[in-house]
Amino acid sequence: MAKLIVLSDEDVKAIHEATLRLLSDVGVVLTEPEGVEILTGSGGTVRGERLYLPPDLVEREIAKCPRTVTIHGRDKKAAILGDGVLHWHNLGGARDVYEPRLGQKRPAMVQDVCDSAKVLDALENATTITPFFTPQDVPGQVMTLAMYRHTLPHTTKPVHGPGVQTAAEVRYVVRMASVIGPPQEVLTFGISPLSPLTFPEDVVGSIIETARNGVALGPLPCPTAGATSPLSLAGSLTQQNAEVLASVVLAQLVHPGLPIIYCGRLAMMEPRSGSSVWGGVELGFASAATVQIGHAYGLPVNVYGLATNAHTLDIQNGYERALNAIIPALAGADELSGIGEMEAGVMGSYAQMVCDDEIAGSVHRLRRDLEVDEDSLAVDVIGAVMESERNFLSQEHTVRYLRTGEIFVTHLADRTSWEEWDRTGREGMGGKAQSEVERLLAEHEVPSLTEDQEQALDEIMEEASSELISN
């Protein structure tokens, strides 16, 4: 695949050097005692609330990271990030559910966590799964844990951990992961520092606990250009890089060789409202640049993919998410997020998940090289047809290329005539997708956890509720 290049080698080097200056001269806000002890014990310095990381320390710790990250599912199948294959996962942590038949949204519940995992389990192009919804019918103190607990039984695919915020959440999720396999094999964590360059105590504690457990870490900064990072894309990419690398340094000092997924969630500020823009083409551009920066360190990269600010399944939704998936995909992203995402991550939709599976299939087709060889040039086939019926439909050559996917065959996008579309009810892509959701929820079967596994998960949740809610 010919890759899309948005930064020159000199650009990437300039961002790296500016990042080192940020970390050594500007520093990060980090006061958590254990984190300070770990970092200063290896060459970092402290002045007030700022902790400064020398360039040699940063570069030394980055070099310890492995080149790939592997996460296994319950069915023992694995997603290997960094092996050249494009992987996809869904949005994580949506608060609301969009109902396309009603044109309305509603709060997400535990049942939606279960149902979304089941639908994603059935979708061909959803390689890994992140707990989708933040259920509003459980106490906030255990919401993150409930997301993971109710995702595990409804998929056999690899499951990324939810967005943890405390060391206690890390410990409980690790225990739940151990119910299905070694946490180092079946779990990853995304942990978000605050932009700009701020590492609260809970974030530091989460990173340390993740590293101690040997679980793959995805530092997940979410700067908004113009609000919590510079409006210039180069400046925001530099700040985002500094936030990732500071996380990597801390994690590698705790656990040398810890698998790292380079994550970036740089969005733009809408200048008329100050809100975060997920749908603008700049997001795709920034994601592609993030891919190049992460790959320069030899790390697998996970960025935004299917992203939109749209509130419904409309034209805006379609073109925004397609653009923002295609750009980083062509840049060589290892994993793209956003299946099912709407309204800048606040909302998700089952029908959108199914639509996105088809979009992802199209993107995979786009990434395949155009094959030009003696067989594909088809001179003999053209000659044979010209000597006979002048129709290629009956040729073995045509059948063979159909089977190998030369043309991506859609299931939702309509390619019929007006008359056929009119005769069959004028149902659009969104309606077909919702019908497919209903079919999958009724018919798709996921192998159940054992009774002992279910009981173990319940006991962990009870213990977590007792500790975290009472506090």
N, C-alpha and C positions, 0 to 999 in steps of 0.2 A: 504494500500500500504506500503510495506517495503521500508524505505527511504535509499537512498545512503548517507553515512556519510563520509565526507572528512576531517572534523576537529573533534577532540575529545572535550569533554566539557572543558578540561584543556586548549586546544588550543584556544577555543573561549574566555575563561576567560583571557588568556594571551594577546590576541589581544585587548580586552576591556581595560585591565589595561594599555597596551602600548598606546592606544588611549588617555586615560585620561592624561598620562604623556605628550604626544604630545601637547594636548590642554592647559595644565597648564604650561609646561616648555618651549615649543618651540613656541606655540601660532600660530595665523593665521594673515595674512596681511589683515587688515580691518581698513579703515580710514574714511568711510562715516559717517558724523557727527551724524545723527539720530541713526544709528546702534550702534555707539560707546556709545551714551548716554543710549540707551536701555540696552546694555550689561553691561556697567560699573555700571549702576544703580541697577543691580542685583548681583553684586559681581565680575564682570570681571575687569581686570586691563589693563592699557596701558603703553607700553614703546616704544616710537618711532612709527613706523608703525605697530607694533605687538600688538595684543589684546590677552590676556591670560584668559582662562576660568577655574575656579577651579573645581575639580571633583564633589563636592557636587552640584554645579549649574547644571552641565551637567546631572548628574543622576536624579536630581529632575525634570528637564524639560522633559527628555525622558519619565519619568513615567506618564506624563500628556497625552501622545498620546493614542488615541483609538486603539483598536485591529483590527478593520476592516475599510475599505474605500469603500464607495458605490458611484457609478456613474451611473446616469440614462441616457437613450436615449430618443429620441423624441417619441418613441412608449411606453414610461413609463417602459420598461423593464430595469432591473438593472444588472450591474456586481458588485458583492460583492467580493472585494479582501481581502483575509484572512479567507474565509469560508471553505477552504480546497479544493476548485475547482481550477483547472488550467485554467487560462485565457490567451488569445493570442491577441497581436496587431501587427500592421505593423511597419516597419521602418518609421521614420519621418525625413523629410528634405532632401531627395535625390535630387541631382542637375540634374542628367541625367537619361534618359530612355533608357533601352536596348531593341532593336528590334530584336527578335530571328530569324525572317525570313530573315532579311538582314544581321545579324551578326554585326550590327553597333549600336552605341549609338547616342543620340541626346539630346539637351537641353530640360528640362521639361518646360511646359507652363501651363497656368491657366487651359486649357482644361484637362490636365493630372491630376490636383488636383481633378477636378470634376469626371473624368472617374475612377480614382483609388478608390475614395470613393464609387462609384457605384459598382465596382467589389467586393470590400471588404464587402460591405453591403450584397452581395449575397453569400459570402463564409460562410459555416456552422461554421467553427472553429475560425474565426476572431471575437472574443467576443467584443472587443473595437477597435476604430479606432483613429489613430493619423494622422493629415494632412500629406500626403505622400511626396509630391514634393515641392521643392522651385521654384516657377515659375519664369522663366527668362524674361517674358514679362510684368512684373510690376516693378515699382521702388523699389530699395532695401529698402528704408525707410519704406515701407508698405508691404513688402513681407510676413512677418510673419502674419500680419493681413489678407492679401489676402488668405493665406493658410487656415485659419480657416473659413473665410467667404464663400469660395467656397467648403468647405467640408460639412458644415452643411446641405445644401439642398439635398445632394445626399446620405444620409444615415439616418436611424432612430436609428442606434445603438449608444451606448454611445461614445462620442468623447472626447478624451484627448486634452487639449490645445496644441498649438504648442510650440516650445522651445522659450519662451520669453526672452528678454535681457534687457528690461527697464521697469520702473514702468508705463510709458505711454502705452506701449504695453499691460501690464496687465490690465490697466483700460479699454482700447478699447475692448480687448477680453472678459472681464467680461460683458461689455455692450452688445456685440453680443450674448453671451451665454444667457443673460436675455431675448432675443427674443424668445427662445425656452423653457425656464424654469428658475427656481431659480439657479443662478450660483453655489451656494453651493451644488446643487444636480446634475448638468449636466456638470460640468467642473472640470478638474484637471490641474495643471501646473507642468512641469518639468523645473527646473532652475539649471544651471550648474555653480558652482564655478570653478575657474581656478586652475589646479594642478601645483605645490604643494601648498596647503593651502592658496590660495589667493582669496579674496572676493572683487572684484572691486566695485566701487560705484553703478554702474547700477545693478549688481547682488544683492547687499544688498537692494537697493531700490525695486527691483522686489520681493524679499522675503517678505519684510515688506508690500508691497501693496497686495500681494497674501494673506497674513495672515489677514490683515485688512478686506478683502472681504470675509473671511471665506471659501476660496476655498482650497481644498485638495492640498497639496504640495508634490512633489516628488523631493527631492534634488538629482541632477543628475551629480555627479562628473564623469569625463572621463579620469582618469589617464592612461598613457602608461608606463608600467613597463620597466625601463631602460632608459627612456627619461624624463618623468615628475613625476615619482615615482620610488622607489627602484626596482631593477631587481628581488629581492627576492619576491615571491608571498606573503609571510607573511608580509613583509614590505609594499608592495603596498596595501594589504588589510587593514592594520592598517591606512595608510594615507587616503585611501578612506573612511574608517569608520570615521576618524576625520573630513573629509570634510562634510560628511553627518550629523554627530552629531552637528557640529557647526551651520549648517543651521537649524537643528531642534530646537536647543536652542533659536536662534533668533526668529524663527516663533512662538514657544510656549510662549515666553515672550510677543509677540504682541497679540496673540490669544490663550490663554490656551485651550487645548483640540482640537486644529486644527488637522484634519485627515492628517496623514503622510504615504506616500508610500516610503519604504526604497528602493532606487534605486542604482544600481552600474553598471558602464560601464567600468570596468577595462579591458584593452587590453594589448597586449605585443608589444615590439619593435622588428621589424625584424632586427637582428644584422648585416645583410649584407647591409642594406639600410637605417636603422633608421626609416622606415615607421611603421605605426600602423598595427598590425596583428589582424584581427578579426577571421581568420579561424583556427588558431592553437588550438589543443585540450586543451592547457593551459587556453584558454578563458572559455571553458566549466567548467574546474576545478575551476577557479576563481569565476565563476558565482555560482557554487554549494556552495562554501565557503561563498560567499556573502549572499546566502539564509540562511545558518546556523547562520551567525552573525546577520542579521536582525531579524530572528525569535527569537534569544536570547533576543531581546528587546521587543518582542511581536508585531512586526510590519509586515504588509504584504510586500512582497518583489517582486520587478520587476527587472529582469536582462536580459542580452543578451540571445537570444535563437537561432534563425535561422540566423546564421552569417557566412559569407565567405569573402575571398578576391578574389574569382574567378570573371572573366570577362565575362563568358558565362555559358550556362547551361550544364556543363560538369561533369566528374566524381569528380573532386576536389570540385566543388560546392556542389554536393550531399553529399559526405561523411563529409565535414566540417560542413555544416549546420545541418545535422542529429546528428552528435556527440555533437555539441554544444547546441542542443535542448534537447537531451536525458539526458545529465548529470545533468543540473539544474532541469529538470522536475522530475527526480528520487529523487533529493534532497528535493523536496517539494516546488518548486517555486510557487508563487501565480499568477504571470503574466510573460510571456515571450514575448520579442519583436522580431522584425526582419522579419515578413512576407513580402516577396517581395524584401528583401535586397540583394545587390550585391556590389562587389568592395569596401568592408570595409565601406559601408554606403554612398558612393559617388553616387551610381547608384541604380536604382530599375527597376523591370520588371513586367509587367502585368502577363506574363506567369509564372514567378516565384511565384507570389502570389497564383495562382491556384495550382501549384506544392506544395507549402508550406501548403496549406489547407489539402492536402492529407497526407503530412508528419505529420502534427499536429494530424490528426486522428489516425495515427499509434502510435504516442506517447501517446495519450489518452488510446489506447488499452494496451500499455505496462504498464501504471500506474495502470491498474485494477488488483486487486488481483486474483490469480488463485484460483478458488473455488473448494474446495474438501469437498464433502458431499455425502450422500447416492445417491442422484439423479445424480450428476456428475460422481461418480465412476461407475455407469451404469452396475452393475453386472447383474441385471435382463435383461437389454436390450441386453447385450452380449449373455446371455443365450438364449433369445428368438430368436435372429438372428441365433445362432448356430443350433437351432432346425428347422429353416425354410430355407430361401434362402441364408443365409450368406451374406447379403447385408444390409448396414445400411441406404442407401439412402431413403428407404420408411418408415423409423421409425419416429414416431411423436417426439421422443426424438431428432433426428437429426434436424428436422424442427424447433423445439423450440430453440435449441442452435444456429442455424443460425440466427433466429430472434433476439436473445439477443446479437448478436455480438461476439460470441466466436471466429469467424474468421473475421478479418478486411478485407472487400471487397474493393479492389482498383478500381478506375475509370480511372486512367492515367497509372499506372505501368502495363506493358504488361505481362500477364501470359498465353498467348496462345502458340501453337506450332509454330515452324519455318514456316511451310507451311501456317498456318493461317495468321501469321504476314506478310509473303511475299505476300500473296494474297491480303491483305487489304492495301497495299501501304507502308509497312515498316515505318510507322510514329512512332517516338519515343515519350517519355513522354513530352518533350518540345513542340513538334508540336501539340500534343493533347491539351496541356494546352493553347497554343495560340488560337487554334480553339474554346476552351471553353470560353476564354476571349471575342472573337468576338461575340459569342452567347449571353453571359451575357450582353454585352454593347447594343446589339440589342433588347434583350427580357426582361431583368430584369427591373422591375418597382419599383421606390422608391416614396412613397407618397410625394407630393410637399409641400413646405412651402406655406403659404397663401400669397396673394399679399401684405398684410400689413407687414408680416414678411420680405419678400424680400425687400420691400421699406425701412423698418427700418435698415436692414443690409447695404443697399446701402448708406443711410444717414450717418451711423456711419463711413463707409469707406471714404465717401467724407470729413467728418469732420477730420478724421485721416490724410488723404492726405494733407488737407489744413494746419494742424498743423505740421506734421512731415516732409513733403517734403520741405516746405518753410523754415524750420529750418535747 
